Amino acid sequence: MLRLMLLRHAKSSWPSSGVQDAARPLSQRGEAAARLMGGYMTRHSLVPQRVLCSPARRTRETWAGIAAQWPADMDVVFDRRLYAATPQTVLSIVRAQDDAARTLLVIGHNPGLQETAELLIAAGDVELRERLREKFPTAALAVIDFKIDRWSRVHERSGRLDRYITPRSIAATTN
């Protein structure tokens, strides 16, 4: 079995005009959400074997926030193709991964990540699938399982949504 986790970057800020989109930093709320998601992923054994991350500042800062509680020697690849990637690009990058890593985390942007999740999911909790289709907010995490043994065999409608988590849904269960 393979597991693909898609994480949208946390909330970014819009500093003064003149800052390029790729250089936008996380807001304070985004920094807190990244740490929250990292803690959730640790507590629920969702620490990946490999991370594929867009090189944009907000995705790198999201990575730093979630990884603060993880081993320092994580296998991380910053791939410029993930910046503003289409679902086909994300799928192509995933399919090209070697099979040594059974769990991948992709940190990227919308609409590409949401559309990738929708493209891959064929089964799983109907209510969660509908929530994912309606909105994939910042720092949202979709965990998709595949009953295959090679990344090259991942194809449309071949995954099962294991969980769909947002910072808001974590906060709702802790209050």
C-alpha positions in Angstrom: 0.0 0.0 0.0 1.1 3.6 -0.8 0.0 6.7 1.0 0.0 10.2 -0.6 -0.6 13.2 1.6 -1.5 16.5 0.0 -1.0 19.6 2.2 -1.8 23.1 1.0 0.5 25.8 2.4 -0.6 27.6 5.5 -2.1 31.1 5.4 0.2 33.6 3.9 0.4 37.3 4.3 0.2 40.0 1.7 3.0 42.4 2.6 3.5 45.6 0.7 2.9 45.7 -3.0 6.0 44.8 -5.0 6.5 41.5 -3.2 6.4 38.7 -5.8 3.8 35.9 -5.2 6.5 33.3 -4.7 8.1 35.5 -2.0 5.0 35.9 0.2 5.7 34.8 3.8 3.3 33.0 6.2 1.2 35.2 8.4 1.2 34.6 12.2 -2.0 32.6 11.8 -0.3 30.5 9.1 2.8 29.8 11.3 0.5 28.6 14.1 -1.5 26.4 11.6 1.6 24.8 10.3 2.7 23.9 13.8 -0.8 22.6 14.6 -0.8 20.4 11.5 2.7 19.1 12.3 1.6 18.1 15.7 -1.5 16.4 14.4 0.5 14.5 11.8 3.0 13.4 14.5 0.3 12.3 16.9 -1.5 10.3 14.2 1.6 8.6 12.7 1.4 10.6 9.5 5.1 11.5 9.2 6.1 10.8 5.6 9.2 9.1 4.3 9.7 11.7 1.6 8.5 15.3 1.2 8.0 17.1 -2.2 7.6 20.8 -1.7 7.1 23.8 -3.9 10.0 26.3 -3.5 7.8 29.2 -2.8 8.5 31.0 0.5 5.1 30.2 2.0 5.5 26.4 1.3 9.0 26.3 2.6 7.8 28.1 5.8 4.9 25.7 6.1 7.4 22.8 5.8 9.5 24.3 8.5 6.5 24.7 10.8 5.2 21.1 10.4 8.7 19.6 10.4 9.8 21.2 13.7 8.6 18.1 15.5 10.0 15.6 13.0 13.4 14.0 12.5 16.0 16.4 11.2 17.1 14.0 8.4 13.8 14.0 6.5 14.1 13.3 2.7 12.9 16.7 1.3 12.9 17.7 -2.4 12.0 21.3 -3.4 10.6 21.0 -6.9 9.9 24.2 -8.8 7.3 22.3 -10.9 5.0 22.2 -7.8 4.6 26.0 -7.9 1.3 26.6 -9.5 1.2 23.0 -10.6 -1.8 21.5 -12.4 -3.1 18.1 -11.3 -1.4 16.5 -14.2 1.9 17.9 -13.1 1.5 16.8 -9.5 0.5 13.3 -10.7 3.5 13.2 -13.0 5.9 14.1 -10.2 4.3 11.5 -7.9 4.4 8.8 -10.5 8.1 9.5 -11.0 9.0 8.7 -7.4 11.0 5.6 -6.5 9.1 3.0 -4.5 11.4 3.1 -1.5 9.3 5.8 0.0 5.9 4.3 0.8 4.5 7.6 2.1 4.8 10.9 0.3 3.8 14.4 1.4 3.3 17.0 -1.3 3.2 20.6 0.0 1.9 23.0 -2.6 -0.8 25.4 -3.8 -4.4 25.6 -4.8 -6.2 25.0 -7.0 -3.7 22.3 -8.1 -3.7 20.3 -4.9 -7.5 20.3 -4.4 -8.0 19.3 -8.1 -5.3 16.5 -7.7 -7.1 15.1 -4.7 -10.5 15.2 -6.5 -8.9 13.5 -9.5 -7.3 10.6 -7.5 -10.1 9.9 -4.9 -12.6 7.1 -5.8 -13.6 6.0 -2.3 -13.7 7.0 1.3 -16.0 8.7 3.6 -18.7 10.5 1.5 -19.0 13.5 3.9 -15.3 14.1 3.9 -15.1 13.8 0.2 -17.8 16.4 -0.2 -16.1 18.8 2.3 -12.9 18.4 0.3 -14.7 19.2 -3.0 -16.4 22.3 -1.4 -13.2 23.8 0.0 -9.5 23.0 0.4 -8.4 25.9 2.8 -4.9 26.8 3.7 -3.1 24.1 5.7 -5.7 21.5 4.7 -4.4 17.9 4.5 -5.8 15.1 2.4 -4.5 11.6 3.1 -5.1 9.2 0.2 -4.3 5.5 0.2 -3.6 3.3 -2.8 -3.8 -0.5 -2.9 -0.8 -0.7 -5.2 3.0 -1.0 -4.7 4.4 1.3 -7.3 4.0 5.1 -7.6 4.1 4.7 -11.4 0.8 2.9 -11.1 -1.1 5.7 -9.5 -3.9 6.8 -11.8 -7.1 8.7 -11.8 -9.8 7.5 -9.4 -7.5 4.9 -7.8 -7.3 6.2 -4.3 -9.3 6.1 -1.1 -9.6 9.2 1.1 -8.4 8.1 4.5 -8.9 11.5 6.1 -9.3 15.2 5.3 -8.1 17.5 8.1 -8.1 21.3 8.4 -6.8 23.4 11.3 -10.4 24.4 12.0 -11.4 20.7 12.3 -8.6 20.0 14.7 -9.6 23.0 16.8 -13.2 21.8 16.8 -12.2 18.4 18.3 -10.0 19.9 21.0 -12.6 22.4 22.3 
